[in-house]
Amino acid sequence: MDEDSPLDAPTGNWWNREVNRRETLWLGISGAWAMTLFGWMLGWTQAGEQNQIGPTYEISPDRYRQKVQSYKQEAGRLTVGGEELLVPSGEDVYVGALQWAWDGLPVVLRPGETYKFHLGAYDVQHGFSVRQENNLSQQLSLQVLPGYEWVVEMSFDDPGTYHVVCNEFCGTGHRSMHGRFLVRDYDDGEVQAADAGGDEDAPYGGWFGGETGGETANFDGSTADHTGESSVTVTVGAEGNGGTFAFDQPAVAVSPGTTVTFEWASDSHNVVVESQPDGAGWQGHEPIENSGFSFEHTFETEGVYTYYCQPHLSVGMKGVVEVR
């Protein structure tokens, strides 16, 4: 058998033998091919259309959340199929990722136009994956990190609905983190201008508008009248505001002495008191709780109590108890 057979254990100073010509040749080919691939990767990043590049800025999650809210307040509104969608006021589109929703969506974009997507996260790392509804073979996958604002130019030629999902596991509600935007032509006359005035005349001083957090989409302007009843239930984490991010009913009217029970229907919510009448002592429930949890409070002092879910304030998860 050959003395250099791989079946035999090496002997002597085998690690110190001189490299023969064949080994030198293969090492050279491997090194040259590695450098070729590395150069190809750098070139494709700059010249190719597959990899997204763009400036990245350090920014606190709270500051980025404020920028998204400002963008939403300045955006127009277009009603499509009975649903109100955002229309960017310019080329900038702001999207905020949070457990487990997409703030700033849904939005309407014109085909062929180039938009600057601003991407950031409010809490943990998320994945920004975009898929055309009728062509799932093509998709865009990016990472969204808290503490950074990434600006990426995008354009979409094919009209239709584009789904946005998180493809980076971000917690127990990861599978429900869906959003979408619509690519279609529209006339400027169809777009309702952004609200330039204040909300002083809106119900509850505009609490359900977009000045504090996101606009509460599941509030239709009416208050559920439960006056005269001894107990009322409010569901925490009901369907609404782009996911399970709603209080149902968002606004209730009760009589003094009524006990309101808050029951969790989904995970990762709390009840934080924003304002209450002088002399009232409601503390809400600030710890984050999951489905199956509940607490109650008996409201005695007349007036308006406003509250919200802290993790999902930006998508409009707000509520009111009016004691009268």
BABALUM-228460 format. One record per residue (C-alpha): x, y, z; residue number from 1. Coordinates in pm, 1 decimal. Layout:
BEGIN
<pt c1="X" c2="Y" c3="Z" k="NUM"/>
...
This chain:
BEGIN
<pt c1="0.0" c2="0.0" c3="0.0" k="1"/>
<pt c1="119.3" c2="355.7" c3="-77.6" k="2"/>
<pt c1="302.9" c2="508.7" c3="217.6" k="3"/>
<pt c1="92.6" c2="825.2" c3="179.9" k="4"/>
<pt c1="-241.4" c2="641.1" c3="184.2" k="5"/>
<pt c1="-512.3" c2="833.9" c3="374.6" k="6"/>
<pt c1="-607.7" c2="502.2" c3="536.3" k="7"/>
<pt c1="-288.8" c2="506.2" c3="741.3" k="8"/>
<pt c1="-214.1" c2="742.7" c3="1028.2" k="9"/>
<pt c1="40.4" c2="1008.7" c3="930.2" k="10"/>
<pt c1="390.1" c2="961.8" c3="1065.3" k="11"/>
<pt c1="674.1" c2="1197.2" c3="1141.1" k="12"/>
<pt c1="649.9" c2="1575.8" c3="1107.1" k="13"/>
<pt c1="367.2" c2="1555.5" c3="854.9" k="14"/>
<pt c1="253.8" c2="1908.8" c3="927.7" k="15"/>
<pt c1="590.6" c2="2049.7" c3="829.8" k="16"/>
<pt c1="625.8" c2="1898.4" c3="485.1" k="17"/>
<pt c1="678.3" c2="2121.5" c3="183.2" k="18"/>
<pt c1="364.6" c2="2182.9" c3="-23.5" k="19"/>
<pt c1="391.1" c2="2016.9" c3="-362.0" k="20"/>
<pt c1="307.8" c2="2185.4" c3="-692.5" k="21"/>
<pt c1="-38.7" c2="2036.6" c3="-724.5" k="22"/>
<pt c1="-139.8" c2="2158.4" c3="-380.9" k="23"/>
<pt c1="3.6" c2="2502.2" c3="-456.9" k="24"/>
<pt c1="-195.1" c2="2514.7" c3="-780.9" k="25"/>
<pt c1="-526.0" c2="2425.6" c3="-613.0" k="26"/>
<pt c1="-464.8" c2="2669.7" c3="-330.1" k="27"/>
<pt c1="-399.1" c2="2942.6" c3="-586.0" k="28"/>
<pt c1="-715.8" c2="2858.8" c3="-781.4" k="29"/>
<pt c1="-923.4" c2="2857.4" c3="-459.6" k="30"/>
<pt c1="-781.9" c2="3191.9" c3="-348.3" k="31"/>
<pt c1="-838.7" c2="3350.1" c3="-690.5" k="32"/>
<pt c1="-1197.2" c2="3220.1" c3="-702.5" k="33"/>
<pt c1="-1266.0" c2="3350.8" c3="-349.7" k="34"/>
<pt c1="-1139.9" c2="3696.9" c3="-447.0" k="35"/>
<pt c1="-1349.7" c2="3683.6" c3="-765.7" k="36"/>
<pt c1="-1666.0" c2="3606.1" c3="-567.4" k="37"/>
<pt c1="-1585.5" c2="3878.2" c3="-314.6" k="38"/>
<pt c1="-1534.7" c2="4134.9" c3="-589.6" k="39"/>
<pt c1="-1850.7" c2="4016.4" c3="-761.7" k="40"/>
<pt c1="-2046.9" c2="4066.6" c3="-437.3" k="41"/>
<pt c1="-1915.5" c2="4421.2" c3="-392.9" k="42"/>
<pt c1="-1988.7" c2="4508.7" c3="-754.7" k="43"/>
<pt c1="-2339.0" c2="4362.9" c3="-746.9" k="44"/>
<pt c1="-2419.0" c2="4557.9" c3="-430.3" k="45"/>
<pt c1="-2339.4" c2="4879.9" c3="-612.9" k="46"/>
<pt c1="-2461.7" c2="4799.9" c3="-965.0" k="47"/>
<pt c1="-2721.6" c2="4526.7" c3="-923.0" k="48"/>
<pt c1="-3093.4" c2="4568.2" c3="-868.8" k="49"/>
<pt c1="-3130.1" c2="4287.2" c3="-618.0" k="50"/>
<pt c1="-2965.3" c2="4425.0" c3="-305.9" k="51"/>
<pt c1="-3113.4" c2="4727.8" c3="-134.1" k="52"/>
<pt c1="-2878.5" c2="4996.7" c3="-14.0" k="53"/>
<pt c1="-2942.2" c2="5336.0" c3="137.3" k="54"/>
<pt c1="-2838.7" c2="5565.4" c3="420.7" k="55"/>
<pt c1="-2888.5" c2="5453.7" c3="779.8" k="56"/>
<pt c1="-2925.3" c2="5693.9" c3="1072.0" k="57"/>
<pt c1="-2904.3" c2="5631.2" c3="1444.7" k="58"/>
<pt c1="-3228.4" c2="5736.0" c3="1612.6" k="59"/>
<pt c1="-3406.9" c2="5642.6" c3="1933.0" k="60"/>
<pt c1="-3721.5" c2="5430.2" c3="1894.6" k="61"/>
<pt c1="-3930.8" c2="5704.2" c3="2058.7" k="62"/>
<pt c1="-3799.9" c2="5968.6" c3="1819.1" k="63"/>
<pt c1="-3862.2" c2="5743.4" c3="1520.0" k="64"/>
<pt c1="-4215.2" c2="5674.2" c3="1646.0" k="65"/>
<pt c1="-4275.5" c2="6051.6" c3="1652.6" k="66"/>
<pt c1="-4157.8" c2="6081.5" c3="1292.0" k="67"/>
<pt c1="-4399.5" c2="5807.9" c3="1184.2" k="68"/>
<pt c1="-4687.2" c2="5982.4" c3="1363.4" k="69"/>
<pt c1="-4601.5" c2="6314.3" c3="1195.3" k="70"/>
<pt c1="-4594.8" c2="6140.5" c3="857.8" k="71"/>
<pt c1="-4938.7" c2="5988.9" c3="920.5" k="72"/>
<pt c1="-5084.5" c2="6324.7" c3="1023.1" k="73"/>
<pt c1="-4955.3" c2="6490.0" c3="704.7" k="74"/>
<pt c1="-5064.8" c2="6206.6" c3="473.1" k="75"/>
<pt c1="-5386.2" c2="6223.7" c3="274.9" k="76"/>
<pt c1="-5662.1" c2="5964.3" c3="289.9" k="77"/>
<pt c1="-5806.9" c2="5754.1" c3="8.6" k="78"/>
<pt c1="-6105.2" c2="5525.8" c3="61.7" k="79"/>
<pt c1="-6076.7" c2="5197.7" c3="-129.5" k="80"/>
<pt c1="-6336.7" c2="4925.0" c3="-85.4" k="81"/>
<pt c1="-6474.8" c2="5098.2" c3="220.7" k="82"/>
<pt c1="-6133.8" c2="5116.1" c3="390.5" k="83"/>
<pt c1="-5937.6" c2="5435.2" c3="446.9" k="84"/>
<pt c1="-5573.4" c2="5413.6" c3="333.4" k="85"/>
<pt c1="-5287.5" c2="5659.4" c3="374.4" k="86"/>
<pt c1="-5157.4" c2="5855.1" c3="74.6" k="87"/>
<pt c1="-4801.1" c2="5992.4" c3="117.0" k="88"/>
<pt c1="-4777.8" c2="6368.6" c3="82.3" k="89"/>
<pt c1="-4449.8" c2="6328.0" c3="-108.4" k="90"/>
<pt c1="-4196.7" c2="6060.3" c3="-193.2" k="91"/>
<pt c1="-4133.1" c2="5955.0" c3="167.3" k="92"/>
<pt c1="-4312.0" c2="5654.5" c3="321.2" k="93"/>
<pt c1="-4256.7" c2="5584.5" c3="691.2" k="94"/>
<pt c1="-4310.8" c2="5235.0" c3="833.2" k="95"/>
<pt c1="-4261.9" c2="5147.5" c3="1199.0" k="96"/>
<pt c1="-4235.7" c2="4784.8" c3="1312.2" k="97"/>
<pt c1="-4362.9" c2="4683.1" c3="1654.0" k="98"/>
<pt c1="-4489.5" c2="4372.7" c3="1827.1" k="99"/>
<pt c1="-4698.5" c2="4282.0" c3="1633.2" k="100"/>
<pt c1="-4805.9" c2="4538.5" c3="1375.3" k="101"/>
<pt c1="-4683.9" c2="4771.9" c3="1103.3" k="102"/>
<pt c1="-4733.6" c2="5139.2" c3="1187.6" k="103"/>
<pt c1="-4785.5" c2="5355.9" c3="877.9" k="104"/>
<pt c1="-4969.4" c2="5089.1" c3="677.6" k="105"/>
<pt c1="-5187.9" c2="5041.4" c3="478.9" k="106"/>
<pt c1="-5078.7" c2="5295.6" c3="220.4" k="107"/>
<pt c1="-5154.7" c2="5364.8" c3="-148.3" k="108"/>
<pt c1="-4863.9" c2="5403.9" c3="-393.6" k="109"/>
<pt c1="-4864.8" c2="5492.5" c3="-762.2" k="110"/>
<pt c1="-4718.6" c2="5234.2" c3="-1005.6" k="111"/>
<pt c1="-4374.2" c2="5316.6" c3="-1139.8" k="112"/>
<pt c1="-4304.8" c2="5600.3" c3="-897.9" k="113"/>
<pt c1="-3997.3" c2="5584.9" c3="-676.5" k="114"/>
<pt c1="-4057.3" c2="5620.6" c3="-305.4" k="115"/>
<pt c1="-3815.1" c2="5649.2" c3="-16.3" k="116"/>
<pt c1="-3916.8" c2="5390.7" c3="241.8" k="117"/>
<pt c1="-3806.5" c2="5481.8" c3="594.8" k="118"/>
<pt c1="-3783.3" c2="5165.1" c3="805.2" k="119"/>
<pt c1="-3736.8" c2="5141.2" c3="1180.9" k="120"/>
<pt c1="-3845.9" c2="4934.9" c3="1482.0" k="121"/>
<pt c1="-3998.3" c2="5048.3" c3="1810.2" k="122"/>
<pt c1="-3899.5" c2="4748.3" c3="2022.1" k="123"/>
<pt c1="-3707.5" c2="4446.0" c3="1886.3" k="124"/>
<pt c1="-3559.7" c2="4325.8" c3="1558.0" k="125"/>
<pt c1="-3813.6" c2="4254.4" c3="1284.1" k="126"/>
<pt c1="-3805.4" c2="4134.4" c3="924.3" k="127"/>
<pt c1="-3963.4" c2="4343.7" c3="646.1" k="128"/>
<pt c1="-4075.7" c2="4098.7" c3="377.1" k="129"/>
<pt c1="-4285.3" c2="4227.3" c3="84.7" k="130"/>
<pt c1="-4471.4" c2="3991.2" c3="-148.0" k="131"/>
<pt c1="-4701.1" c2="4070.8" c3="-438.4" k="132"/>
<pt c1="-5035.5" c2="3902.5" c3="-382.2" k="133"/>
<pt c1="-5044.8" c2="3733.5" c3="-723.7" k="134"/>
<pt c1="-4673.0" c2="3661.0" c3="-761.4" k="135"/>
<pt c1="-4532.8" c2="3494.7" c3="-451.9" k="136"/>
<pt c1="-4216.4" c2="3386.1" c3="-635.8" k="137"/>
<pt c1="-4083.6" c2="3741.0" c3="-605.6" k="138"/>
<pt c1="-4028.6" c2="3892.6" c3="-266.2" k="139"/>
<pt c1="-3822.9" c2="4151.2" c3="-85.7" k="140"/>
<pt c1="-3668.8" c2="4068.7" c3="253.1" k="141"/>
<pt c1="-3498.8" c2="4325.3" c3="474.6" k="142"/>
<pt c1="-3406.2" c2="4351.9" c3="842.0" k="143"/>
<pt c1="-3548.0" c2="4628.4" c3="1061.3" k="144"/>
<pt c1="-3358.5" c2="4715.7" c3="1379.8" k="145"/>
<pt c1="-3449.1" c2="4934.8" c3="1677.9" k="146"/>
<pt c1="-3226.2" c2="5238.7" c3="1714.8" k="147"/>
<pt c1="-3185.1" c2="5289.8" c3="1340.1" k="148"/>
<pt c1="-3373.1" c2="5450.9" c3="1052.8" k="149"/>
<pt c1="-3295.9" c2="5288.0" c3="718.1" k="150"/>
<pt c1="-3394.6" c2="5475.9" c3="402.0" k="151"/>
<pt c1="-3439.9" c2="5253.9" c3="94.8" k="152"/>
<pt c1="-3565.8" c2="5361.3" c3="-246.7" k="153"/>
<pt c1="-3836.3" c2="5136.6" c3="-391.4" k="154"/>
<pt c1="-4071.4" c2="5139.2" c3="-687.9" k="155"/>
<pt c1="-4343.5" c2="4894.3" c3="-786.7" k="156"/>
<pt c1="-4445.3" c2="4860.0" c3="-1150.2" k="157"/>
<pt c1="-4722.2" c2="4601.8" c3="-1116.3" k="158"/>
<pt c1="-5054.0" c2="4725.1" c3="-971.6" k="159"/>
<pt c1="-5209.2" c2="4514.5" c3="-700.0" k="160"/>
<pt c1="-5194.9" c2="4435.0" c3="-331.7" k="161"/>
<pt c1="-4856.6" c2="4378.6" c3="-168.3" k="162"/>
<pt c1="-4843.9" c2="4193.3" c3="161.5" k="163"/>
<pt c1="-4592.2" c2="4282.1" c3="431.1" k="164"/>
<pt c1="-4498.7" c2="4014.8" c3="685.4" k="165"/>
<pt c1="-4234.2" c2="3986.7" c3="953.6" k="166"/>
<pt c1="-3988.4" c2="3709.6" c3="867.9" k="167"/>
<pt c1="-3777.9" c2="3748.1" c3="1182.6" k="168"/>
<pt c1="-3921.9" c2="3578.9" c3="1490.9" k="169"/>
<pt c1="-4015.3" c2="3862.3" c3="1727.2" k="170"/>
<pt c1="-4228.7" c2="3700.8" c3="1997.4" k="171"/>
<pt c1="-4544.3" c2="3502.4" c3="2057.5" k="172"/>
<pt c1="-4754.9" c2="3716.7" c3="1822.7" k="173"/>
<pt c1="-4505.4" c2="3698.1" c3="1535.2" k="174"/>
<pt c1="-4734.9" c2="3498.0" c3="1306.3" k="175"/>
<pt c1="-5005.1" c2="3766.7" c3="1323.4" k="176"/>
<pt c1="-4774.0" c2="4052.3" c3="1217.6" k="177"/>
<pt c1="-4922.7" c2="4134.2" c3="877.7" k="178"/>
<pt c1="-4956.0" c2="4457.5" c3="683.7" k="179"/>
<pt c1="-5013.5" c2="4558.9" c3="325.7" k="180"/>
<pt c1="-5004.3" c2="4839.7" c3="73.7" k="181"/>
<pt c1="-5188.9" c2="4896.3" c3="-250.7" k="182"/>
<pt c1="-5025.7" c2="4993.2" c3="-579.9" k="183"/>
<pt c1="-5278.3" c2="5165.4" c3="-807.2" k="184"/>
<pt c1="-5341.3" c2="5485.2" c3="-1000.2" k="185"/>
<pt c1="-5568.6" c2="5746.7" c3="-848.4" k="186"/>
<pt c1="-5678.3" c2="6103.1" c3="-914.1" k="187"/>
<pt c1="-5561.4" c2="6369.5" c3="-675.8" k="188"/>
<pt c1="-5923.2" c2="6480.3" c3="-648.2" k="189"/>
<pt c1="-6007.1" c2="6146.9" c3="-484.2" k="190"/>
<pt c1="-5766.2" c2="6209.1" c3="-198.5" k="191"/>
<pt c1="-5894.9" c2="6368.4" c3="117.9" k="192"/>
<pt c1="-5647.0" c2="6624.0" c3="244.0" k="193"/>
<pt c1="-5477.1" c2="6580.9" c3="578.0" k="194"/>
<pt c1="-5659.1" c2="6735.4" c3="870.7" k="195"/>
<pt c1="-5502.6" c2="7078.1" c3="904.6" k="196"/>
<pt c1="-5711.3" c2="7188.2" c3="1201.7" k="197"/>
<pt c1="-5720.6" c2="7088.3" c3="1563.8" k="198"/>
<pt c1="-5942.0" c2="6826.4" c3="1721.5" k="199"/>
<pt c1="-6102.2" c2="7043.8" c3="1986.0" k="200"/>
<pt c1="-6452.0" c2="6972.2" c3="1849.5" k="201"/>
<pt c1="-6389.9" c2="6600.1" c3="1800.0" k="202"/>
<pt c1="-6524.7" c2="6352.3" c3="2057.7" k="203"/>
<pt c1="-6323.2" c2="6360.5" c3="2380.0" k="204"/>
<pt c1="-6104.9" c2="6642.6" c3="2256.0" k="205"/>
<pt c1="-5968.9" c2="6437.8" c3="1968.8" k="206"/>
<pt c1="-5832.7" c2="6162.3" c3="2193.7" k="207"/>
<pt c1="-5910.8" c2="5903.8" c3="1928.3" k="208"/>
<pt c1="-5734.9" c2="6106.3" c3="1658.1" k="209"/>
<pt c1="-5366.8" c2="6098.4" c3="1572.4" k="210"/>
<pt c1="-5230.6" c2="6369.8" c3="1797.7" k="211"/>
<pt c1="-5146.1" c2="6120.5" c3="2073.4" k="212"/>
<pt c1="-5041.0" c2="5790.2" c3="1922.3" k="213"/>
<pt c1="-5213.3" c2="5656.3" c3="1612.7" k="214"/>
<pt c1="-5568.1" c2="5717.4" c3="1502.6" k="215"/>
<pt c1="-5813.8" c2="5472.3" c3="1657.8" k="216"/>
<pt c1="-5970.1" c2="5313.0" c3="1352.1" k="217"/>
<pt c1="-6222.2" c2="5104.5" c3="1545.6" k="218"/>
<pt c1="-6381.1" c2="5415.8" c3="1700.3" k="219"/>
<pt c1="-6675.6" c2="5520.8" c3="1481.6" k="220"/>
<pt c1="-6751.7" c2="5840.0" c3="1670.5" k="221"/>
<pt c1="-7020.4" c2="5693.2" c3="1895.1" k="222"/>
<pt c1="-7015.5" c2="5601.4" c3="2262.3" k="223"/>
<pt c1="-7177.4" c2="5278.4" c3="2383.2" k="224"/>
<pt c1="-7437.0" c2="5377.9" c3="2642.5" k="225"/>
<pt c1="-7428.3" c2="5145.4" c3="2944.5" k="226"/>
<pt c1="-7564.4" c2="5394.0" c3="3196.7" k="227"/>
<pt c1="-7782.7" c2="5229.0" c3="3455.0" k="228"/>
<pt c1="-7600.0" c2="4895.2" c3="3429.5" k="229"/>
<pt c1="-7410.3" c2="4755.5" c3="3725.7" k="230"/>
<pt c1="-7127.7" c2="4599.4" c3="3523.8" k="231"/>
<pt c1="-6968.5" c2="4637.6" c3="3180.6" k="232"/>
<pt c1="-6695.5" c2="4438.8" c3="3004.1" k="233"/>
<pt c1="-6426.9" c2="4587.4" c3="2777.9" k="234"/>
<pt c1="-6221.4" c2="4344.5" c3="2568.9" k="235"/>
<pt c1="-5847.8" c2="4415.1" c3="2563.0" k="236"/>
<pt c1="-5668.9" c2="4306.7" c3="2245.6" k="237"/>
<pt c1="-5976.5" c2="4267.4" c3="2025.5" k="238"/>
<pt c1="-5959.0" c2="4274.8" c3="1645.3" k="239"/>
<pt c1="-5904.4" c2="4626.1" c3="1515.8" k="240"/>
<pt c1="-5644.8" c2="4886.6" c3="1417.4" k="241"/>
<pt c1="-5463.6" c2="4646.7" c3="1185.8" k="242"/>
<pt c1="-5455.7" c2="4341.0" c3="1412.4" k="243"/>
<pt c1="-5553.7" c2="4244.4" c3="1764.8" k="244"/>
<pt c1="-5487.9" c2="4600.6" c3="1881.2" k="245"/>
<pt c1="-5823.0" c2="4736.5" c3="1993.9" k="246"/>
<pt c1="-6033.4" c2="4796.8" c3="2302.5" k="247"/>
<pt c1="-6385.4" c2="4674.4" c3="2236.8" k="248"/>
<pt c1="-6588.5" c2="4881.9" c3="2303.2" k="249"/>
<pt c1="-6348.3" c2="5176.6" c3="2261.7" k="250"/>
<pt c1="-6576.5" c2="5426.3" c3="2435.6" k="251"/>
<pt c1="-6834.0" c2="5339.5" c3="2699.9" k="252"/>
<pt c1="-7063.7" c2="5558.7" c3="2908.2" k="253"/>
<pt c1="-7150.9" c2="5428.3" c3="3256.4" k="254"/>
<pt c1="-7317.3" c2="5551.4" c3="3571.2" k="255"/>
<pt c1="-7129.9" c2="5620.3" c3="3896.1" k="256"/>
<pt c1="-7079.6" c2="5292.6" c3="4081.3" k="257"/>
<pt c1="-7054.2" c2="5077.9" c3="3767.1" k="258"/>
<pt c1="-6784.1" c2="4810.4" c3="3767.3" k="259"/>
<pt c1="-6590.9" c2="4781.7" c3="3438.9" k="260"/>
<pt c1="-6408.9" c2="4452.4" c3="3377.0" k="261"/>
<pt c1="-6116.0" c2="4452.9" c3="3133.7" k="262"/>
<pt c1="-6063.1" c2="4107.8" c3="2978.4" k="263"/>
<pt c1="-5757.2" c2="4020.5" c3="2768.0" k="264"/>
<pt c1="-5835.8" c2="3842.5" c3="2438.6" k="265"/>
<pt c1="-5478.7" c2="3844.0" c3="2303.8" k="266"/>
<pt c1="-5123.9" c2="3881.5" c3="2429.3" k="267"/>
<pt c1="-4891.7" c2="4166.0" c3="2527.4" k="268"/>
<pt c1="-5130.2" c2="4445.4" c3="2629.0" k="269"/>
<pt c1="-5176.4" c2="4674.4" c3="2925.6" k="270"/>
<pt c1="-5409.8" c2="4955.3" c3="3034.8" k="271"/>
<pt c1="-5235.3" c2="5285.1" c3="3107.2" k="272"/>
<pt c1="-5433.8" c2="5585.0" c3="3235.1" k="273"/>
<pt c1="-5378.9" c2="5900.9" c3="3031.1" k="274"/>
<pt c1="-5622.8" c2="6133.4" c3="3211.2" k="275"/>
<pt c1="-5907.7" c2="6121.9" c3="3462.7" k="276"/>
<pt c1="-6128.7" c2="6363.1" c3="3658.7" k="277"/>
<pt c1="-5996.6" c2="6545.5" c3="3962.5" k="278"/>
<pt c1="-6036.0" c2="6332.5" c3="4272.7" k="279"/>
<pt c1="-6048.0" c2="6001.7" c3="4083.6" k="280"/>
<pt c1="-5797.5" c2="5733.4" c3="4174.7" k="281"/>
<pt c1="-5802.2" c2="5484.7" c3="3887.3" k="282"/>
<pt c1="-5456.9" c2="5334.7" c3="3831.2" k="283"/>
<pt c1="-5529.4" c2="5114.7" c3="3529.8" k="284"/>
<pt c1="-5305.2" c2="4810.4" c3="3496.2" k="285"/>
<pt c1="-4957.6" c2="4887.8" c3="3363.2" k="286"/>
<pt c1="-4795.9" c2="4539.2" c3="3371.7" k="287"/>
<pt c1="-4805.7" c2="4363.6" c3="3034.0" k="288"/>
<pt c1="-5051.5" c2="4072.4" c3="3042.9" k="289"/>
<pt c1="-5162.7" c2="3796.4" c3="2806.5" k="290"/>
<pt c1="-5485.3" c2="3629.7" c3="2696.4" k="291"/>
<pt c1="-5700.7" c2="3511.0" c3="2985.3" k="292"/>
<pt c1="-5604.3" c2="3787.6" c3="3227.6" k="293"/>
<pt c1="-5864.6" c2="4031.1" c3="3360.3" k="294"/>
<pt c1="-5904.3" c2="4305.2" c3="3619.2" k="295"/>
<pt c1="-6189.9" c2="4532.4" c3="3721.5" k="296"/>
<pt c1="-6246.9" c2="4878.3" c3="3861.4" k="297"/>
<pt c1="-6555.5" c2="5049.9" c3="3997.9" k="298"/>
<pt c1="-6585.5" c2="5405.2" c3="3864.9" k="299"/>
<pt c1="-6737.1" c2="5651.7" c3="4111.3" k="300"/>
<pt c1="-6624.0" c2="6000.1" c3="4008.1" k="301"/>
<pt c1="-6811.2" c2="6157.1" c3="3717.6" k="302"/>
<pt c1="-6607.9" c2="6267.7" c3="3415.6" k="303"/>
<pt c1="-6401.4" c2="6130.0" c3="3129.3" k="304"/>
<pt c1="-6125.7" c2="5873.2" c3="3175.6" k="305"/>
<pt c1="-5888.5" c2="5818.0" c3="2881.4" k="306"/>
<pt c1="-5651.7" c2="5523.8" c3="2861.2" k="307"/>
<pt c1="-5433.3" c2="5333.3" c3="2614.7" k="308"/>
<pt c1="-5219.3" c2="5023.0" c3="2559.7" k="309"/>
<pt c1="-4857.9" c2="5134.9" c3="2581.9" k="310"/>
<pt c1="-4705.6" c2="4880.7" c3="2337.6" k="311"/>
<pt c1="-4970.3" c2="4959.0" c3="2075.0" k="312"/>
<pt c1="-5045.9" c2="5327.2" c3="2126.8" k="313"/>
<pt c1="-4886.7" c2="5409.3" c3="1791.2" k="314"/>
<pt c1="-5146.7" c2="5201.6" c3="1604.2" k="315"/>
<pt c1="-5438.7" c2="5360.4" c3="1787.9" k="316"/>
<pt c1="-5514.7" c2="5122.9" c3="2075.6" k="317"/>
<pt c1="-5695.1" c2="5375.5" c3="2296.3" k="318"/>
<pt c1="-6013.5" c2="5383.6" c3="2498.9" k="319"/>
<pt c1="-6249.6" c2="5599.1" c3="2704.5" k="320"/>
<pt c1="-6474.5" c2="5543.4" c3="3002.9" k="321"/>
<pt c1="-6722.2" c2="5827.9" c3="3052.5" k="322"/>
<pt c1="-6896.9" c2="5838.3" c3="3388.4" k="323"/>
<pt c1="-7217.2" c2="6042.4" c3="3384.9" k="324"/>
